[in-house]
Amino acid sequence: MSDKLKLIPPLLTLIFLLLLPLFTSPFNLILLTEILLMALFSLSFNLLFGYGGLLSFGHAGYFATGAYVSAYLIKASIPIILAIPIAVITAFLVAIIIGYFSVRVDKIYFAMLTLAFGMMIYTILFQWREVTGGSDGITGVIAKDLGIPGLPIKILGFTNYYYVTLIIVAIATYILWRIIRSPFGEILQASRENPIRLQFVGIDVRHLRWIAFAIAGGMAGLAGALWSPFQRVANPEIAHWSFSAIPVLMTILGGASRFAGPIVGATVFLLLEHWVQSYQANIWQWLATLPIFSPQLAQQQIDLWNLLLGLLLIPLILGFRGGLFIYLEKFAKIIPFMNNFHKNNA
C-alpha cells in the first residue's frame, strides 16, 4: 500500500474534526481539546518508549516546562504566537541537558533517572514561589488573540482555541510521523531491538537516543505550552511523577507498536474518565441497592475514577495485548486503505 493511501484516514479524521464545532456543544469542544493535547503528549512519550525502547517516568517535566514558560510569557503580555515557540525551545533545551545524562544508562536505570530528574523539576516549580507561584502556580493565563500584527485572530472562545490546538497538534503529529518513517526513525527502532549490534556497525546509540530524547521533550513542551492557556493555569501538579504516568497508561492502552496507538489511548482514557465522573453518583446509587452494600453508600461522595480506572484497565490490557489500535486495525480490514495503517516498521 502506498504512502498516499495511508494518509487518507488521518486526512478524513482531520476534516471531521474541523467540521465538528458546527454540530457539537462547547463542553464537547473542551473535552476534544484536552484529548488533542494529551494525544500529542502521549505521542511524544511514545517516540522514546514505543520506538526507542526507553521508559521515561519524568516526561511530565518537559510538559510542565512548556506550560510554565508559556504561562509566564502570556502573563507578561507576550503574544501567544511568540510564547509557544519560546516555551517549546526551552523544553527542548531542558530535555537536551537532562537527556545527556539519562541516555548513559538504560532499562530500569533509565526509568529511575528520568523519574529523579522529573521530581527535581517538580520541586523547583513547587518551591520557587517568586517565579512559579509555588503550590498555587501561575493563574489567570488568558490569551485573547494570536498576537499577529495587523491580523487580530481571537482565540479567547472555546471554538477558536480548539481550532488553534487542532492545527498545531496536526502539524506536530505529522512531523513526528515523518521522523518515525525517516532513516533516523528506522535506526531508532533498531536501537530498541538490538543496540549492541547497532554499535558494532558504527552507530553511536547514546547520541541517537539523546536526539530522540530532545525531540520528545520539545514535543511534550509544545503540548504543555498549549495546555496553560487552555486551562488558564500552570500548577506544579503537571510536573509530578503521577502526571508522567498518564502518557504511559494512554500509550499502553492504545498500543505502543502503532504510531496512532497513543491517540486512540488518549481518546479512550479521557472519554472513560469523563463518563465515570459524570455518572459516578448513579453508580453509587446502584451499588447501594446491592445486598452486600449498605444503603448509606448512595450518600458517598468518594471519587470513583481511580478505582474504576484500575478495574477497567486490567481486562483491557490483559484482553487486548498490544493495545486497542491493533484490534481496530482488524476491524478496519474491510476497508482496503485502512489495512495496516501506520504500522511500526520494526
C-alpha positions as CSV (number, residue, x, y, z in Angstrom):
1,M,0.0,0.0,0.0
2,S,1.4,3.4,-1.0
3,D,2.1,6.2,1.5
4,K,-0.6,8.3,-0.2
5,L,-3.3,5.8,0.6
6,K,-2.1,5.7,4.2
7,L,-2.7,9.4,4.5
8,I,-6.4,9.1,3.6
9,P,-7.7,8.0,7.1
10,P,-5.9,10.8,9.0
11,L,-7.0,13.4,6.4
12,L,-10.6,12.2,6.7
13,T,-10.3,12.4,10.5
14,L,-8.8,15.9,10.3
15,I,-11.7,17.1,8.0
16,F,-14.2,15.6,10.5
17,L,-12.5,17.4,13.4
18,L,-12.6,20.7,11.5
19,L,-16.3,20.4,10.9
20,L,-17.1,19.1,14.4
21,P,-17.7,22.5,16.0
22,L,-20.6,23.1,13.7
23,F,-22.7,20.4,15.4
24,T,-21.4,19.9,18.9
25,S,-21.5,21.7,22.2
26,P,-18.8,23.9,23.8
27,F,-18.4,21.4,26.5
28,N,-17.5,18.7,24.0
29,L,-15.0,21.1,22.4
30,I,-13.3,21.5,25.7
31,L,-13.1,17.7,26.1
32,L,-11.8,17.3,22.5
33,T,-9.2,20.0,23.1
34,E,-7.9,18.1,26.1
35,I,-7.9,14.9,24.1
36,L,-5.8,16.6,21.4
37,L,-3.2,17.9,23.9
38,M,-3.0,14.6,25.8
39,A,-2.6,12.7,22.5
40,L,0.3,14.9,21.5
41,F,1.8,14.4,25.0
42,S,1.5,10.6,24.6
43,L,2.9,10.7,21.0
44,S,6.0,12.5,22.3
45,F,6.4,9.9,25.0
46,N,5.9,7.0,22.6
47,L,8.8,8.3,20.4
48,L,11.0,7.2,23.3
49,F,9.0,4.2,24.6
50,G,7.5,2.6,21.6
51,Y,10.3,3.3,19.1
52,G,13.3,3.8,21.3
53,G,12.5,1.2,23.9
54,L,13.1,3.7,26.7
55,L,10.6,4.1,29.5
56,S,10.6,7.6,30.9
57,F,8.9,8.4,34.2
58,G,9.8,12.0,34.1
59,H,8.2,13.1,30.8
60,A,5.8,15.4,32.6
61,G,8.8,17.6,33.4
62,Y,9.0,18.9,29.8
63,F,5.3,19.2,29.6
64,A,5.4,21.4,32.7
65,T,8.3,23.4,31.4
66,G,6.4,24.3,28.3
67,A,3.3,25.1,30.3
68,Y,5.1,27.4,32.8
69,V,7.2,29.2,30.3
70,S,4.1,29.8,28.1
71,A,2.1,30.9,31.1
72,Y,4.8,33.3,32.4
73,L,5.2,34.9,29.0
74,I,1.5,35.3,28.4
75,K,1.1,36.9,31.8
76,A,3.9,39.2,30.8
77,S,1.8,40.3,27.8
78,I,4.0,38.4,25.3
79,P,1.8,37.3,22.3
80,I,1.0,33.6,22.4
81,I,2.4,33.2,18.8
82,L,5.8,34.0,20.4
83,A,5.2,32.4,23.8
84,I,4.6,29.0,22.4
85,P,7.8,28.7,20.3
86,I,9.9,30.1,23.2
87,A,8.3,27.5,25.5
88,V,9.0,24.7,23.1
89,I,12.6,25.8,22.7
90,T,13.0,26.0,26.5
91,A,11.6,22.5,27.0
92,F,13.8,21.2,24.2
93,L,16.9,22.7,25.9
94,V,15.9,21.2,29.2
95,A,15.5,17.8,27.6
96,I,18.9,18.2,25.9
97,I,20.5,18.8,29.3
98,I,18.7,16.0,31.1
99,G,18.9,13.6,28.2
100,Y,22.7,14.0,28.1
101,F,22.9,12.2,31.5
102,S,19.8,10.0,31.1
103,V,20.8,8.1,27.9
104,R,24.1,7.0,29.5
105,V,22.0,4.2,31.2
106,D,19.1,2.1,30.0
107,K,16.3,-0.2,31.2
108,I,15.2,0.3,34.8
109,Y,18.2,2.7,35.5
110,F,17.0,5.0,32.7
111,A,13.4,5.0,34.1
112,M,14.6,5.7,37.6
113,L,17.0,8.5,36.5
114,T,14.3,10.2,34.5
115,L,12.0,9.9,37.5
116,A,14.6,11.7,39.6
117,F,15.1,14.5,37.1
118,G,11.3,14.9,36.8
119,M,10.8,15.2,40.5
120,M,13.7,17.8,40.5
121,I,11.6,19.9,38.1
122,Y,8.5,19.4,40.2
123,T,10.4,20.5,43.3
124,I,11.8,23.6,41.6
125,L,8.3,24.6,40.4
126,F,6.8,23.9,43.8
127,Q,9.4,25.8,45.9
128,W,10.4,28.8,43.6
129,R,7.4,30.8,44.7
130,E,8.7,34.2,43.5
131,V,8.7,33.0,39.9
132,T,6.4,30.0,39.6
133,G,3.8,30.9,42.3
134,G,4.6,27.9,44.4
135,S,1.8,25.5,45.1
136,D,-0.7,27.9,43.5
137,G,1.1,28.0,40.2
138,I,0.6,30.8,37.6
139,T,-3.0,31.6,37.4
140,G,-5.1,33.9,35.1
141,V,-3.3,32.7,31.9
142,I,-5.6,34.3,29.3
143,A,-4.6,34.7,25.7
144,K,-7.2,36.8,23.9
145,D,-5.7,36.6,20.4
146,L,-2.8,35.1,18.5
147,G,-0.9,38.4,18.6
148,I,-0.1,38.7,14.8
149,P,0.4,42.3,13.9
150,G,-2.4,43.5,11.6
151,L,-4.2,40.2,11.9
152,P,-6.4,40.2,15.0
153,I,-7.4,36.5,15.3
154,K,-9.4,36.0,18.5
155,I,-8.7,32.7,20.4
156,L,-10.5,33.5,23.7
157,G,-13.5,31.4,22.9
158,F,-13.5,27.6,23.2
159,T,-14.2,27.1,19.5
160,N,-11.4,29.3,18.3
161,Y,-8.9,27.8,20.7
162,Y,-10.0,24.4,19.7
163,Y,-9.1,25.2,16.0
164,V,-5.7,26.6,17.0
165,T,-5.0,23.5,19.1
166,L,-6.2,21.2,16.3
167,I,-4.0,22.8,13.6
168,I,-0.8,22.9,15.8
169,V,-1.3,19.3,17.0
170,A,-2.0,18.1,13.5
171,I,1.3,19.7,12.3
172,A,3.2,18.3,15.2
173,T,1.7,14.8,14.7
174,Y,2.7,14.9,11.0
175,I,6.3,15.9,12.0
176,L,6.5,13.0,14.4
177,W,5.2,10.7,11.8
178,R,7.8,11.8,9.3
179,I,10.5,11.4,11.9
180,I,9.4,7.8,12.6
181,R,9.4,7.0,8.9
182,S,12.8,8.7,8.2
183,P,16.2,6.8,8.3
184,F,16.6,8.3,11.8
185,G,13.4,6.6,12.9
186,E,14.4,3.3,11.4
187,I,17.7,3.4,13.2
188,L,16.0,4.4,16.5
189,Q,13.7,1.3,16.2
190,A,16.8,-0.8,15.5
191,S,18.4,0.5,18.7
192,R,15.3,-0.7,20.6
193,E,15.7,-4.2,19.2
194,N,19.5,-4.7,19.3
195,P,21.6,-1.7,20.5
196,I,24.8,-3.8,20.8
197,R,24.7,-4.9,17.2
198,L,24.0,-1.3,16.1
199,Q,27.1,-0.2,17.9
200,F,29.1,-2.9,16.1
201,V,28.2,-1.2,12.8
202,G,29.4,2.2,13.9
203,I,26.2,3.8,15.2
204,D,26.5,5.9,18.4
205,V,23.4,4.6,20.2
206,R,23.7,7.2,23.0
207,H,23.8,10.1,20.6
208,L,20.9,8.6,18.7
209,R,18.8,8.3,21.9
210,W,19.9,11.7,23.0
211,I,18.4,13.3,19.9
212,A,15.2,11.3,20.3
213,F,15.0,12.4,24.0
214,A,15.4,16.1,23.0
215,I,12.7,15.8,20.3
216,A,10.3,14.0,22.6
217,G,10.9,16.7,25.3
218,G,10.3,19.5,22.8
219,M,7.0,18.0,21.6
220,A,5.9,17.4,25.2
221,G,6.8,21.1,25.8
222,L,4.6,22.1,22.9
223,A,1.6,20.2,24.4
224,G,2.3,21.9,27.7
225,A,2.6,25.4,26.1
226,L,-0.9,24.9,24.7
227,W,-2.1,23.5,28.0
228,S,-1.7,26.5,30.2
229,P,-3.7,29.0,28.1
230,F,-6.3,26.2,27.7
231,Q,-6.6,25.6,31.4
232,R,-5.7,29.2,32.2
233,V,-3.3,28.0,34.9
234,A,0.0,26.2,35.2
235,N,0.4,24.4,38.5
236,P,3.2,22.1,39.8
237,E,0.9,19.0,39.7
238,I,1.6,18.7,36.0
239,A,5.3,18.1,36.7
240,H,4.7,15.4,39.3
241,W,5.6,11.8,38.6
242,S,1.9,10.8,38.7
243,F,1.2,13.0,35.7
244,S,4.1,11.3,33.9
245,A,2.1,8.0,34.3
246,I,-0.7,9.4,32.2
247,P,1.0,9.1,28.8
248,V,2.3,5.7,29.9
249,L,-1.2,4.5,30.5
250,M,-2.6,6.1,27.3
251,T,0.2,4.6,25.2
252,I,-0.1,1.1,26.6
253,L,-3.9,1.3,26.3
254,G,-3.8,2.4,22.7
255,G,-0.8,0.4,21.6
256,A,2.9,1.4,21.7
257,S,3.6,-0.6,18.5
258,R,1.5,1.6,16.3
259,F,2.0,5.3,15.6
260,A,-1.7,6.2,16.2
261,G,-1.9,4.0,19.3
262,P,-1.3,6.8,21.8
263,I,-4.0,8.9,20.1
264,V,-6.5,6.0,20.5
265,G,-5.4,5.5,24.1
266,A,-5.7,9.2,25.0
267,T,-9.2,9.3,23.4
268,V,-10.5,6.2,25.2
269,F,-8.8,7.2,28.5
270,L,-10.3,10.6,28.7
271,L,-13.7,9.6,27.5
272,L,-13.8,6.9,30.2
273,E,-12.7,9.4,32.8
274,H,-15.5,11.8,31.7
275,W,-18.1,9.1,31.7
276,V,-17.2,7.8,35.1
277,Q,-17.1,11.3,36.7
278,S,-20.4,12.2,35.0
279,Y,-22.3,9.1,36.3
280,Q,-20.5,8.2,39.5
281,A,-23.4,9.4,41.6
282,N,-25.7,7.0,39.7
283,I,-23.0,4.3,40.1
284,W,-23.0,4.8,43.9
285,Q,-26.8,4.6,44.0
286,W,-26.7,1.4,42.0
287,L,-24.1,-0.1,44.4
288,A,-26.3,0.8,47.4
289,T,-29.1,-1.4,46.0
290,L,-26.9,-4.5,46.1
291,P,-27.4,-6.7,49.2
292,I,-23.6,-6.7,50.0
293,F,-23.5,-3.0,50.4
294,S,-25.2,-0.6,52.9
295,P,-28.0,1.8,51.7
296,Q,-25.9,4.7,53.1
297,L,-23.5,4.0,50.3
298,A,-25.6,6.2,48.0
299,Q,-24.5,9.3,50.0
300,Q,-20.8,8.6,49.4
301,Q,-19.0,11.4,47.6
302,I,-15.8,9.4,47.0
303,D,-14.2,9.8,43.6
304,L,-14.6,6.5,41.7
305,W,-12.4,7.3,38.8
306,N,-9.1,5.8,40.1
307,L,-10.8,2.7,41.3
308,L,-12.7,2.1,38.1
309,L,-9.7,3.0,36.0
310,G,-7.8,0.1,37.6
311,L,-10.8,-2.2,37.2
312,L,-11.2,-1.3,33.5
313,L,-7.5,-1.2,32.6
314,I,-6.8,-4.7,33.9
315,P,-9.2,-6.5,31.5
316,L,-8.4,-4.1,28.7
317,I,-4.6,-4.7,28.9
318,L,-4.9,-8.4,29.5
319,G,-7.6,-8.9,26.9
320,F,-6.2,-6.5,24.3
321,R,-2.5,-7.2,24.4
322,G,-0.6,-4.9,22.1
323,G,-3.2,-2.1,22.6
324,L,-6.7,-1.3,21.2
325,F,-5.4,0.1,17.9
326,I,-4.3,-3.4,16.8
327,Y,-7.9,-4.6,17.2
328,L,-9.2,-1.5,15.4
329,E,-7.0,-2.5,12.5
330,K,-8.5,-5.9,12.4
331,F,-12.0,-4.5,12.1
332,A,-10.8,-1.9,9.5
333,K,-9.6,-4.6,7.2
334,I,-12.9,-4.5,5.4
335,I,-11.8,-1.1,4.1
336,P,-8.7,-1.6,1.9
337,F,-6.9,1.6,2.6
338,M,-7.2,1.1,6.4
339,N,-5.4,-2.2,6.4
340,N,-2.1,-2.0,8.3
341,F,-2.5,1.7,8.8
342,H,0.6,3.3,10.4
343,K,2.3,0.1,11.3
344,N,5.6,0.2,13.2
345,N,8.1,-0.9,10.5
346,A,10.4,-2.5,13.1
